[in-house]
């Protein structure tokens, strides 16, 4: 590569984006791309919002930066926290603002650890997370992430006080003889057994994505799952940390994804991505009053901080993003367009030979592909089916997310659609139309290869893997 930038992918030159408007961006070649994933579910207002630009400019003309470690604050920091927590959703009353989702996870873990020290229970150092989860790329966030390939390089650095239980992934993990309630009961028992194995007095928190994103693809939790999890955490006085960096801030149709789970809420929650819409990096940690009180009545100091924590200009941008979402009733649009997205996907992909499952909530949807959907036989790990769909889609002017490596026990070939909240019906139909064409282009080769596998499914899979 000629570029002096150490890009994340070194196998090809990245295309250069020169402008953006609405749900599209334009490349230096002149090609227009529909951003059907909003980046990685970030650009909730699309790629241009003049009033956000004005809010940022106004704040920079007032004061661009205030150091959170000093004895000073600023209006945007205070206003954004008040805006998000005005009604104390789920008992959440305090906010910490940082930059990336990974930073938010680290801050949440440190906050939970400090909480127990302040409570006089320093032995509570164990965290329980879920397999095939992803909470960020810093060492702390990776320690509680069950993403196999992203952990692999850094295993020697990762914390040894984290253990993992199964994800809530009924499509692949619910046994044929199990009812939905029995499956949830089995997962709940597994979590409780792990707490008892570690010793409840040593467990600080259970960490989970309310609706997992890139690892297993927009899987809504089975009914009753989080009610059972909340009850177990309460039984053993363990903190519940919910990661809504990707699925939260309206993406599933409610401001917080957990609001659809029939629980009072988490003790600590991470947010990001759609919080500021990508205009300036911003994420956050929300905490309940009991967590805050333990520290206020104890040391009186939050033992955590970053140079750019609670950046006033980023907070100013987020205030305007959240104002627009409320002003334009965009959560209603998320719900309405989400229903259309669901119906269009099911209609247009009904006859696709490798489509196994279509799932999601709001504008947070995934299509999972299987070598044999009828028997739920997955592709081999080297098939690279979904990323080939992503490449085909890119050529058709459609940006979507695909499989992000080996995430663990279940090999999941999927693509994610999470368009901006401003998307309209015509755009939804065009997105699904182009996705269908991309899938059909990849299918032509795979169907031929599978049909040639007269010796059985293994032969078909071997032939597919051989040419890939």
C-alpha positions in Angstrom: 0.0 0.0 0.0 1.2 3.5 -0.8 -0.7 5.1 2.0 1.1 6.1 5.2 -2.0 5.0 7.2 -1.8 1.6 8.9 -5.2 0.5 7.7 -7.0 -2.3 9.4 -7.2 -4.5 6.3 -4.0 -4.8 4.3 -5.2 -7.0 1.5 -6.7 -4.3 -0.7 -6.7 -0.6 -1.1 -9.7 1.0 0.6 -12.0 3.0 -1.5 -12.1 6.7 -0.7 -15.3 8.3 0.5 -15.5 12.0 -0.5 -18.9 13.0 0.6 -22.1 11.8 2.2 -25.8 12.7 2.4 -28.8 11.0 3.8 -28.2 7.2 3.9 -25.7 7.3 1.1 -22.0 8.3 0.6 -20.1 8.9 -2.6 -16.7 7.5 -3.5 -13.9 9.3 -5.3 -14.8 7.2 -8.4 -18.2 8.9 -8.4 -20.0 5.7 -7.3 -22.8 6.2 -4.8 -23.2 3.7 -2.0 -26.3 3.0 0.1 -25.0 2.6 3.6 -27.4 -0.1 4.8 -25.4 -0.8 7.9 -24.8 2.9 9.0 -21.1 1.9 9.3 -21.1 -0.6 12.1 -24.6 0.6 13.2 -23.3 4.1 14.0 -24.6 6.8 11.6 -28.2 6.8 12.9 -29.0 10.2 11.2 -27.1 9.4 8.0 -24.1 11.1 6.7 -24.9 14.8 6.9 -26.9 16.8 9.5 -26.3 20.6 9.2 -27.8 21.3 12.7 -25.3 18.9 14.3 -22.5 20.8 12.4 -23.8 24.1 13.8 -24.0 22.7 17.3 -20.4 21.5 17.1 -19.2 24.8 15.6 -21.1 26.8 18.3 -19.6 24.8 21.1 -16.1 25.1 19.7 -16.5 28.8 19.5 -17.5 28.8 23.2 -15.0 26.3 24.6 -13.8 23.2 22.7 -12.3 21.2 25.5 -12.7 20.9 29.3 -10.5 18.4 31.2 -12.8 16.0 33.2 -10.0 15.4 35.8 -10.1 19.1 36.8 -12.6 20.8 39.1 -14.5 22.1 36.0 -17.5 21.0 34.0 -19.4 22.5 31.1 -23.0 22.9 29.9 -23.0 20.2 27.2 -21.7 17.5 29.6 -24.4 18.3 32.2 -27.2 18.8 29.6 -26.5 15.5 27.8 -26.5 13.5 31.1 -29.8 15.2 32.1 -31.3 14.5 28.7 -30.5 10.8 28.8 -31.4 10.3 32.4 -34.3 12.7 33.0 -36.8 9.9 33.7 -34.2 7.7 35.5 -34.8 4.8 33.0 -34.6 1.5 34.9 -33.2 3.4 37.9 -30.2 4.7 35.9 -29.3 8.1 37.2 -25.6 8.8 36.5 -23.5 9.0 33.3 -19.8 8.8 32.5 -18.9 9.9 28.9 -15.9 8.5 27.2 -14.9 8.0 23.5 -15.2 4.5 22.1 -17.4 1.5 23.0 -14.3 -0.3 24.1 -13.5 2.5 26.6 -17.1 2.3 27.8 -16.7 -1.4 28.6 -13.4 -0.8 30.4 -15.1 2.0 32.4 -18.0 -0.2 33.3 -15.7 -3.1 34.5 -13.7 -0.7 36.6 -16.8 0.9 38.0 -18.2 -2.5 39.0 -14.9 -3.4 40.6 -14.7 -0.2 42.6 -18.3 -0.6 43.7 -17.5 -3.8 45.5 -14.3 -2.4 47.1 -16.4 0.5 48.3 -19.0 -1.9 49.6 -16.3 -3.7 51.7 -16.3 -6.8 49.5 -13.0 -6.8 47.7 -13.1 -10.5 47.0 -15.7 -9.9 44.3 -13.3 -9.9 41.4 -14.8 -12.5 39.1 -16.8 -11.6 36.1 -19.1 -13.9 34.1 -19.6 -13.1 30.4 -21.0 -15.1 27.4 -19.3 -17.1 24.7 -19.4 -15.5 21.2 -19.9 -12.1 22.6 -18.0 -8.9 21.7 -17.6 -5.9 24.0 -14.6 -4.1 22.5 -11.0 -4.3 21.4 -9.1 -2.9 24.4 -7.5 -5.6 26.6 -10.1 -5.1 29.3 -13.0 -5.3 26.9 -11.5 -8.3 25.1 -11.2 -10.0 28.5 -15.0 -10.2 28.8 -15.5 -10.8 25.1 -16.1 -14.4 23.9 -14.9 -13.6 20.3 -12.5 -16.4 19.7 -10.4 -15.0 16.8 -10.1 -11.5 18.3 -8.9 -13.0 21.6 -6.4 -15.3 20.0 -3.5 -13.0 19.5 -3.8 -11.5 23.0 -4.6 -14.4 25.2 -1.4 -13.9 27.3 -2.6 -10.4 28.2 -6.2 -11.2 29.0 -7.5 -11.3 32.5 -7.9 -14.7 34.2 -10.9 -13.6 36.3 -13.5 -14.0 33.6 -15.4 -17.1 32.8 -18.0 -17.7 30.1 -21.5 -19.2 29.8 -23.5 -20.0 26.6 -25.1 -17.2 24.6 -28.9 -17.1 24.2 -29.0 -18.3 20.6 -32.1 -20.5 20.2 -31.8 -20.9 16.5 -28.6 -22.9 16.8 -28.4 -24.0 20.4 -32.0 -24.9 21.5 -32.3 -28.7 21.4 -35.0 -30.4 19.3 -36.8 -31.7 22.3 -36.7 -28.5 24.3 -39.4 -25.9 24.5 -38.5 -22.3 24.6 -39.1 -22.1 28.3 -36.9 -25.2 28.9 -34.1 -23.7 26.9 -34.2 -20.5 28.9 -34.3 -22.5 32.1 -31.2 -24.5 31.0 -29.3 -21.2 30.3 -30.4 -19.8 33.6 -29.3 -22.9 35.5 -25.9 -22.8 33.7 -25.4 -19.2 34.9 -26.5 -20.0 38.4 -24.2 -23.1 38.5 -21.3 -21.0 37.4 -21.9 -18.4 40.2 -22.1 -21.2 42.7 -18.9 -22.8 41.3 -17.0 -19.5 41.7 -18.7 -18.7 45.0 -21.3 -15.9 45.0 -19.2 -13.8 47.3 -16.4 -13.6 44.6 -18.6 -12.6 41.7 -18.8 -8.9 40.7 -21.0 -8.9 37.7 -22.6 -10.7 34.7 -21.9 -9.0 31.4 -24.1 -9.4 28.3 -25.2 -7.7 25.1 -29.0 -7.3 25.2 -29.1 -8.1 21.5 -25.8 -9.4 20.2 -24.4 -7.8 17.1 -21.5 -8.8 14.9 -20.6 -12.2 16.6 -23.9 -14.1 16.1 -26.0 -11.5 14.3 -28.8 -9.5 15.9 -30.3 -12.4 17.9 -33.2 -11.2 20.1 -33.1 -12.9 23.5 -35.6 -15.7 24.0 -38.7 -14.6 26.0 -38.0 -14.7 29.7 -34.2 -15.0 29.4 -33.3 -11.6 30.8 -36.0 -11.9 33.4 -34.3 -15.1 34.6 -30.9 -13.4 34.5 -32.1 -10.4 36.4 -33.6 -12.6 39.1 -30.4 -14.7 39.5 -28.3 -11.5 39.8 -30.6 -10.2 42.4 -30.6 -13.5 44.3 -26.8 -13.4 44.7 -26.4 -9.6 44.8 -24.5 -9.6 41.6 -24.3 -6.6 39.3 -25.9 -6.9 35.8 -24.0 -5.0 33.1 -25.8 -4.7 29.8 -23.8 -3.8 26.7 -26.0 -1.7 24.4 -23.2 0.0 22.5 -24.4 -1.5 19.2 -28.1 -2.4 19.9 -29.1 0.5 22.0 -30.1 4.2 21.7 -33.2 3.4 19.6 -31.9 0.8 17.2 -34.3 -1.9 18.3 -37.3 0.5 18.4 -37.0 1.6 22.1 -34.3 3.9 23.4 -32.9 1.0 25.5 -33.1 -2.6 24.1 -33.7 -4.0 27.6 -37.0 -2.1 27.8 -38.5 -4.9 25.7 -37.4 -7.6 28.1 -39.8 -7.0 31.1 -37.0 -6.2 33.5 -36.4 -3.1 35.6 -33.1 -2.5 33.9 -29.4 -3.2 34.5 -27.2 -1.9 37.3 -24.7 -0.6 34.7 -25.2 0.0 31.0 -22.9 0.9 28.2 -24.0 3.0 25.3 -22.4 4.4 22.2 -22.5 4.4 18.4 -26.0 5.9 17.9 -25.5 8.1 21.0 -23.7 10.7 18.9 -24.4 9.3 15.5 -20.7 9.1 14.6 -20.3 12.9 14.1 -17.7 12.9 16.9 -16.5 9.8 18.9 -18.6 9.4 22.0 -19.8 6.6 24.2 -21.0 6.3 27.8 -21.6 4.3 30.9 -24.9 4.7 32.8 -25.2 3.6 36.4 -27.9 3.3 39.0 -28.1 5.4 42.1 -27.0 2.5 44.3 -23.7 2.2 42.4 -23.2 5.9 42.6 -24.1 6.0 46.3 -21.5 3.3 47.2 -18.7 5.4 45.8 -20.1 8.8 47.0 -20.5 7.5 50.6 -17.1 5.7 50.4 -14.0 7.2 48.9 -15.9 9.9 47.1 -13.7 9.5 44.0 -14.2 7.7 40.7 -10.9 5.9 40.2 -11.1 6.1 36.4 -10.5 8.7 33.8 -9.2 9.7 30.3 -7.8 12.9 28.9 -10.7 13.2 26.5 -13.4 11.9 28.8 -16.6 13.9 28.7 -15.5 16.0 25.8 -17.9 19.0 25.6 -17.8 19.2 21.8 -18.7 15.6 21.4 -21.5 16.0 24.0 -22.8 19.0 22.1 -23.0 16.9 19.0 -24.8 14.1 20.8 -27.4 16.5 22.3 -28.4 17.7 18.9 -28.5 14.1 17.6 -30.8 13.1 20.4 -32.9 16.2 19.9 -33.4 15.4 16.3 -34.4 11.8 17.1 -37.1 13.1 19.5 -38.2 16.0 17.3 -38.7 13.9 14.2 -40.2 10.9 16.0 -37.5 8.7 14.6 -38.1 5.8 17.0 -41.5 5.5 15.4 -39.8 5.4 12.0 -37.4 2.7 13.3 -40.4 0.6 14.3 -42.3 1.2 11.1 -39.4 0.7 8.8 -38.2 -2.3 10.9 -41.5 -4.1 10.2 -41.1 -3.3 6.5 -37.5 -4.5 6.5 -38.6 -7.8 8.1 -41.4 -8.4 5.7 -39.3 -7.5 2.6 -36.5 -9.8 3.7 -38.9 -12.7 4.2 -40.6 -12.0 0.9 -37.6 -11.5 -1.3 -35.4 -14.1 0.3 -38.0 -16.8 0.8 -36.6 -19.0 -2.0 -32.9 -18.4 -1.3 -31.4 -21.9 -0.9 -28.9 -20.9 1.8 -31.0 -18.5 3.9 -31.4 -20.1 7.3 -32.8 -17.4 9.6 -34.0 -13.8 9.3 -34.1 -12.1 12.7 -33.8 -8.8 14.5 -35.7 -5.9 16.1 -36.3 -2.4 14.8 -33.6 -1.5 12.3 -31.2 -4.1 13.6 -31.5 -7.1 11.4 -29.4 -10.1 10.3 -29.7 -12.8 7.7 -28.0 -16.1 8.7 -26.9 -18.5 6.0 -26.6 -22.2 6.3 -25.2 -24.9 3.9 -28.4 -26.8 4.5 -31.1 -24.7 6.2 -33.5 -27.7 6.6 -31.1 -29.6 8.8 -29.3 -26.4 10.1 -26.0 -27.7 8.7 -23.6 -24.7 8.7 -21.0 -23.8 6.2 -17.4 -24.8 6.8 -15.4 -22.1 8.6 -13.4 -21.4 5.4 -16.4 -21.0 3.1 -16.5 -17.3 3.5 -20.0 -17.1 2.2 -21.3 -14.0 3.9 -18.2 -11.9 3.2 -18.6 -12.8 -0.5 -22.1 -11.5 -0.3 -20.7 -8.3 1.3 -18.3 -8.0 -1.6 -21.0 -8.6 -4.2 -23.2 -6.0 -2.5 -20.4 -3.4 -2.5 -20.2 -3.8 -6.3 -23.9 -3.1 -6.5 -23.6 0.0 -4.4 -24.7 -1.4 -1.1 -22.8 -1.4 2.1 -23.6 -4.1 4.7 -21.7 -5.9 7.5 -20.6 -9.5 7.2 -19.0 -12.2 9.3 -16.2 -10.8 11.5 -14.0 -13.8 12.0 -14.2 -17.0 14.0 -16.3 -16.1 16.9 -16.5 -19.5 18.7 -18.3 -22.8 18.8 -21.0 -21.9 16.3 -19.7 -20.8 13.0 -22.1 -18.1 11.9 -22.3 -16.9 8.3 -24.5 -13.7 8.4 -24.9 -10.2 7.1 -26.3 -7.3 9.2 -28.6 -4.5 8.0 -28.9 -1.6 10.4 -29.7 1.4 8.2 -30.0 5.0 9.6 -33.1 5.9 11.5 -34.1 8.3 8.7 -34.5 5.5 6.1 -37.8 5.5 4.1 -39.9 2.8 2.5 -38.4 3.1 -1.0 -34.9 2.9 0.4 -35.7 -0.2 2.4 -37.1 -1.9 -0.7 -34.0 -0.9 -2.7 -31.7 -2.2 0.1 -33.4 -5.6 0.1 -33.5 -5.7 -3.7 -29.8 -5.2 -4.0 -29.1 -7.6 -1.2 -31.1 -10.3 -3.0 -29.1 -9.7 -6.2 -25.9 -10.0 -4.3 -27.0 -13.3 -2.6 -28.2 -14.7 -5.9 -24.8 -13.9 -7.5 -23.0 -15.9 -4.7 -25.6 -18.6 -4.7 -25.0 -19.5 -8.4 -21.6 -20.9 -7.6 -22.5 -22.5 -4.3 -25.7 -24.2 -5.7 -23.7 -25.7 -8.6 -21.1 -27.0 -6.2 -23.7 -28.4 -3.8 -25.6 -30.1 -6.7 -22.4 -31.7 -7.8 -21.9 -33.2 -4.4 -23.8 -36.4 -5.3 -21.6 -38.3 -2.8 -23.4 -36.6 0.0 -23.2 -33.4 2.0 -19.6 -33.9 3.0 -18.6 -34.0 -0.7 -20.5 -30.9 -1.4 -18.9 -29.1 1.4 -15.5 -30.3 0.4 -16.0 -29.1 -3.2 -17.2 -25.6 -1.9 -14.2 -25.3 0.4 -11.8 -26.4 -2.3 -12.6 -23.6 -4.7 -12.7 -21.0 -2.0 
